[in-house]
Amino acid sequence: MTISADTIAPRAIARDLTDTIGSTPLIALGNYAAARGLSARILGKAEFTNPVGSVKDRIAWGIIRDAEEQGLLQRGDLIVDITSGNTGIALAAIAASRGYRTKFYLGDNTSPDKRRILEALGAELVTIPNSFFLDPDALEKLFAQAEAENEGAFIANQLGNPANPRTHYETTGPEIWRDTDGEIDVLVAGVGTGGTVSGAGRFLKEKKPGLRVVIAEPGDASVPTEEDEYPDEIDGVHKVLDIEEERLPPNYDTSIADEVLQVEAADAYATARALLREDGLFVGPSAGATVWVATRLAERPELADATIVAILPDTGERYLSAGVFFPKA
Ligand SMILES: Cc1ncc(COP(=O)(O)O)c(C=O)c1O
């Protein structure tokens, strides 16, 4: 094949960073699937190709755009949220390009690489000890604290802001539908805020009622407990089974999942490493988790010919110091 100026599809010049968010490619995990003897087609939705490196670019822009349209944000205003890193990074980058300031509350288990990126972006950081999140009311308390400490700030509230799942309903879901020509049988995602699975899942199920939505949730050894406050975790995703409804993020649609499968951090990390070494895809541990679950599904005889789309939420470069690709220092 010859590549020339004539064969390159034209692309409009982006007015700014936000014009380049979304329309991420689906990438076949060809070598990975072949090495495991899988005949099902596993496709990764490459959210790490977003301009700031994660799926959160979409919702950060969705939330900021919505606030701007409602007249809630003026240049110089402060944007505040509780984040495990990626939403903060995306909000801070978009804020930089639009003249806002940012401040984030994040756990002290946040990957050091994410902290450094947030610092480089100029975000103000408030560090919360991981043990605080053992309290079932932790998020509610932290939210109240953030509101009290930042009077007049715009609280992005990724956990409850409807612009989050709406963005996935309007973009992520339709992109997957378009790019598979409707040939998708299963969607696999994790739940942080629940925005991705609820928004994209709802769009795809409306198009194809028989489509299955499967959630990859962390196994018991991969969530903090009183005995082990700092286990290896799958950054950004939480348990949804056996959690009281009022403790789940408001943006998580509890009716969306057909099945929830557990994956431990060690398996998610190993899968992230396999994707890097076998298909050259540098993704984070939550992508390892969705692909590990997609693999278990692909092994089922009834899904041998299925097309399974796994969300690959972010870039592995955010976890170089987090014990995913190398032992922790
Ligand atoms: C790395 C990573 N993976 C997955 C997710 C889950 O996405 P969502 O918040 O849409 O449920 C998040 C979000 O917190 C994340 O940061």
The ligand as a MOL file (V3000), in Angstrom:
LIG
                    3D

  0  0  0     0  0            999 V3000
M  V30 BEGIN CTAB
M  V30 COUNTS 16 16 0 0 0
M  V30 BEGIN ATOM
M  V30 1 C -8.6740 4.3540 35.0630 0
M  V30 2 C -10.1670 4.3390 35.0990 0
M  V30 3 N -10.8080 3.2750 34.6260 0
M  V30 4 C -12.1460 3.1920 34.6450 0
M  V30 5 C -12.9250 4.1800 35.1940 0
M  V30 6 C -14.4100 4.0130 35.2430 0
M  V30 7 O -15.1310 4.9040 34.4630 0
M  V30 8 P -16.5190 5.4890 34.9220 0
M  V30 9 O -16.2540 6.5850 35.9090 0
M  V30 10 O -17.1350 6.0090 33.6650 0
M  V30 11 O -17.3310 4.4060 35.5530 0
M  V30 12 C -12.2930 5.3070 35.6910 0
M  V30 13 C -13.0770 6.3810 36.3110 0
M  V30 14 O -13.0580 6.6780 37.4590 0
M  V30 15 C -10.8810 5.3880 35.6510 0
M  V30 16 O -10.2180 6.4620 36.1390 0
M  V30 END ATOM
M  V30 BEGIN BOND
M  V30 1 1 1 2
M  V30 2 1 2 3
M  V30 3 2 2 15
M  V30 4 2 3 4
M  V30 5 1 4 5
M  V30 6 1 5 6
M  V30 7 2 5 12
M  V30 8 1 6 7
M  V30 9 1 7 8
M  V30 10 2 8 9
M  V30 11 1 8 10
M  V30 12 1 8 11
M  V30 13 1 12 13
M  V30 14 1 12 15
M  V30 15 2 13 14
M  V30 16 1 15 16
M  V30 END BOND
M  V30 END CTAB
M  END
